[in-house]
Amino acid sequence: MKINIIGGGPAGLYFAILMKKADPAHEITVYERNGPDDTFGWGVVFSGKTLAHLRAADEISHERITAAFAAWDNVDVVHRDQKITVRGNSFSGIGRLQLLKILQERSAELGVQLKFKTEISDVERLASESDLLLGADGVNSTVREKYKNHFQPTLEARPNQYIWYGTNQLFHGLTLTFREHLGGVFAAHSYKFNQATSTFIIECDQQTWIDSGFAIMSEAETRDLLEEVFANDLKGQPLLSNNSKWINFLNVKNAHWSHGNVILLGDALHTAHFSIGSGTKLALEDAIALKQCFDYRTDVRAALAEFERFRKPVIEEYQAAALESCVWFENARQFMHLNPLELAYAIMTRSGRVDDESLRRRDPLFMAAYEASRRM
């Protein structure tokens, strides 16, 4: 097949790897508008279950990815300067750019053509020249926009503002930190992804954002204020910017996933709020699932239809859980009266995917402490 992919993020690159590995005769080209070293953000998270899927799909890239991992089993909740730890969770972090470099190198080794700094202006023409055109071009997808009358996307900007920083302060676990400042509430999502750097995502509700004056602040003033808010947590380390700016999370859904020989993948197709750490996970698992559909479907349209039939219920379940988590953080100020142990329990159960029995299996000491506190 002649496969053209618009978007050189994890979804597009990994699908290219899997298809080229399955059949070296496939002619596969990835078009990416940015350069090979250009990326936004800092670290990304994987769960243990995702790693098993990656190992089965391509052991070579799996080995390279896991060799670069920072791994942990704890979720730490910081509230009122007290840290509550919940163990029994399997997570790993890796720098986003490092992940992309691994996937780029693996793609090139297999013979995938990578064309960086290449903007596709005529999507329809490229589709006509392809057996399969993959739109893996992110949350602001050009492919989705071109065929929006068929895909019927729903794009919902959530009300919280968030900003994605890095820091050299190391957080040895998935850490959720809550700070109240001048009547506002800030939440930070942080974890180390290598031996020197952590991701540090900060979010707040609209009222906090407005009252803090971020709308009229410079980038430096914004970082200065946020470093003040999280001074006890950063311990003197600055926030590191990589085109970091305040944005609203965009919840993306599509009524239809393919159109003729064109299909969407990754954030172009769906998003899941960063508070459940599943964006990159879902992108890679999308690629695996789509490749598997081509294992037993020779007709492109039949394979795309099978992918949507099989994968859509899985994504809808994740998006429902992600939305519950997103809404919880949008209403975080309502939970600030809880003591640290109660807040940790509320956070662990916020998406509806974790119940008391699950928590008891993960960390019996945490649940024993929480249940004892409830009896007091």
N, C-alpha and C positions, 0 to 999 in steps of 0.2 A: 504493500500500500504506500501511497504518497500521503504522508501525514504532516500537516503544518500546524504549528502551535504558536499562538500569540500569547506571550507572557512567560518570562523565565524565572518565575518563582518556584516554590517547592512543588506545587501541583503539576505544572507544565514539565519541569525538568524530570520529575520522578516518573511520570507517565512515559516520557521519551525513553528513559532508561529501560523501563520494563518492556516496552514494545520492541525496542532495538535488540534487547537481550533475547526476547522470544523469537525474533526472526530478523537476522542481520540484513536481509534483503529489503526490509522496509526503508523507504527514503524519508527520513525525519528531519525537519528543520524547526528550530525554536527561534522566534523573533522576540527580542527584548528591547524596549525603548531606552532603557538605561544601560550604563556600562557594567562590566562584570564585577566591579568592586563597589557599585552604588547600591545602598540599601538603607531603609529607614529602620528605626527601632534598635533593640539590643538583643536580649536573649529570648528564646522560645522554649516551651515545655513539652515534654512527652510523658506519657504514662507507660507503665510496664507492659500493659497489654498491646499497646501500639508497637513497642519494640519487637514483640514476638511476630507481628505481621510483617515488619520490615525485614527481619531475619529470613523469613520464609520467602519473601518476594525477591530480595537481592542481597545475598550474604556479604558481598564485597562492600557495598555502600553502608550496610548495617555495621560492619566492623569499623569502618572509618568514622562513622557518626558516633558510635558508642565509645570509641577511644578518646573522643573529645568531650565527653559528657562530664558534668558535675551532677552527682546523684544524691538523693536524700529520701527519707521516709517520713519526715515530720512536717506537719502544718503548725506554724506558730502564730498565735493571735495575740497582739499587743494592744492593751487597753488600760488606761490610767497607769502607765509605766509598769504594768505587770504582764509578763509573758506566760501564756498558757500553751503547752505543747500537746499536740495530738499525733501519735505515731501510728505506724501500720499503713502508711500511704506510699505508693511507689511512683516517684517522679524523677525526671532527669531534665537538665537544662543544657542548652548549647547556644552559642552566639548565632544570631540569624545570618550574618555574613559568612561565618564559618560553615554553617550548614549549606548555604548556597554554593560556596566554593567546592565543597565535597561533591555536590550533585552536578555542578558544572564539569568538574574533572572526570567524574564517572561517565557522564554523557559523551564527552569528547573521546574518551577511551573506546567507547562502543561504536563510534562513528556517527553520532548525532551532529548535525550542523548547527552551530550556535552563532546567531547573528545579533550582536549587541549594538546598541545605539541605532536601532532600526525601528522606525515608526511605521505601522501599517495603516495607510490612509484609505485604501480600497479593500475593505473586508470582503465584499461580495466577489470581487475578482479573485482574491486568494482562495475563497471557498470553491469557486468554479474550477480552480487548478488543483484541487485537493480531492483525494478519496475521503479524507477526514480532516476537518478543521476544528481545532480545540481552542476555545476561548478561556484561557487561564490568566487573564489580564487584570485580575484584582477587583477590588470593591467598586471601582469606577470604570468598569469594563466597557471598552469600545465595542466589542462583539455583542454584548448584551444590549447596548444602546441601539446598534444597527438593526437588530431583529427583535426589538422590544415589543412590537405588536404581537409577535408569536410567543416569546418567552413570558410575557406578562409579568414583569418583575414588580415586587412590592419592596420599596425602599423606605425604611422607617428610621429617622434619626432619633435616638434616645435622648432624654433631657440632660443627663449628667454630662459634665465636661471632663475630659481626661487628657493627660499629657504623659508621654513616654520618655523617661530619662534612663540613664545609666548612672552608676556610682561605683567607686572603688571600695566602698564599705561593703563587706561581704555578709550576706544573709544566708546562713547555713540551713536552709529549709524554705518552703513556701511560706512567706511571712506576710500576714495581713495586719497592718498597723493603723490604728485610728487615733486621730488627733483633733481636738477641738481648739479653735483659735478665733478669738473675737466674735463668738457667737456662731461661727461656721463649723462644719464637720468635714474633715479630709480623711480619705482612706488611701493607703499605699499598698500596692501589690509588689512584693520584691522577692528575689531569689538570685543566688549566684549562678552564673552559667560558665564560668571558667575560674582559674585560680586567682584572678585579680579584679573581676568585675561582676556586678549584679545588675539585673534589670530593676528599675524603680518606677513603676507606673503610679501616678497620683490621679485620683478622681474626686470630684465634689459635685454637689447639687448646684442648680442654677443660682439659688439665693446666695449660697456661699461664694460662688464665683463672682457674682455681681457686687456683693458687699465688700469683697476683698479688693475690688478695683482692677481685676486682671485685664479688663477690656481696654484700659488705657496704659497698661504697663509695657515697658520694653521687655525683650527677652531676658536681659540681665536682671531687671527689677523683679520679674516673675520668679527666676531662680533664687534670687536673694530671699524673697518672702517665703518660698517653699522650703528653702534650707533652714529658715528660722522656725517654721512650723514643725519640721521633723528633725530639729537640732539634736534631740536626745537619741535619735535613731541613727542618724548619719555620723555622729561622733566626730565631727570636724571635716569629714570628707565632702567635697562639693558634688552637686548634681552635674552630670555630663550630658550635654545636648548633642543630638544628631538630627538636625532639622526638627527638633522637638517643638511642638506647638499644641495649643489647646484645640481639641476637636470633639465632636459628638460621635459616639459609636453608631455606626450605620447597620441596622439589622436588614439583611438581604434575603429575600426569598424569590423563587420563580415558580409560576404555575406550571410551566413546561420547561423541560431541561434540554431538549434538542430541537433542531429545525433542519430537516433534510440531513445533510452530512455534517452539520455544525452542532457542537455540544459545548456547554459551559462546564467549568471545573473550578474547585477551590472557592476563594472569596467572590469570584464573579458569579458563582452559582448560589452560594449561601454563606452566611457568617454566623459565628457563635460568640457570644460576649466573652471578652478576655478573662473574666473572673473565673471561668471554668477551664481556662487554658487549653482549648481544643482546636483552635484555628488551624495550626500547622498539622496537627494530628489528623484532622478531618480531610485536609487537602491531600496528604499522602495516602490515606486510606481510600479516598475517592479514586486516586490513580490506580491503586491496586485493584479495586472493584471493577473499574472500567476495563482494565487490561484483562481481567478474568472473563469478562463478557465476550471479549474477542477470542478467547481460547476455544469457545465452542459455538461461535456465531461468525460465519464468513461474510454475511451481509452486514454492511455498516449500519444501516437503519435499524435492522433487527437487534444488533448489539447495543445500540444506543437506547432503544426502547427497553431492552432487558435491564440495562444499567439503571434507568430511571425507576423501573418497576421494583427492582431489588433494593436499591440504595435510598430511595426517597423516604420510606418509613423510618429508616435508621437516622437519617438527617433530621427529620421532623421531631423525633424523640430527643435528640441532642439539643435542637433549637428550643424546644419547650423547656428543658432543664436550664439552658443558658438564659432564657428570658426570665425564669423565676429568680435566678441568681442576680441578673442585671437589675431587676425591680427591687430586690432586697437592698442592693447597694444604693439605688436611687433614694431609698427611704432609710438610709443608715442612721440618720439623726434620731429616728424613733426608737433606736435600740441602745442609745448611748447611756441610758439610765441603768442598763444591766451591769451586773458585776462581771469581771473578766471571764470567769468560768461559764456564766450563763451566756455571755456573748460568744464565746468559742463554740458552745453547743449550737447556738442559733446559726452561726456561720456554717458549721459542718453539715447542718440539715437543711440549709436554705433552698436548695434546688429541688428537693423532694426525692433525690436519688439515693440518699443515705438515711437510713433509719436507725433506731436505737440498737437493734441487733447487729447491724453492720458496724456501727461504732464500737460496740462491745467486743466484736471480733478483732477489730483493728487495734484498739487500745483499751483493754479492760481497766487499767488504772485510771484513765481519764473518765470513763463512764462511772466507775465507782465513786470518784471524787465529785462528779456532777450530781449523781443520785443522792449522795450523802448531803450535799448542799441543799438539795430540794427538801430534805426532811428536817432541816434546821429551822 
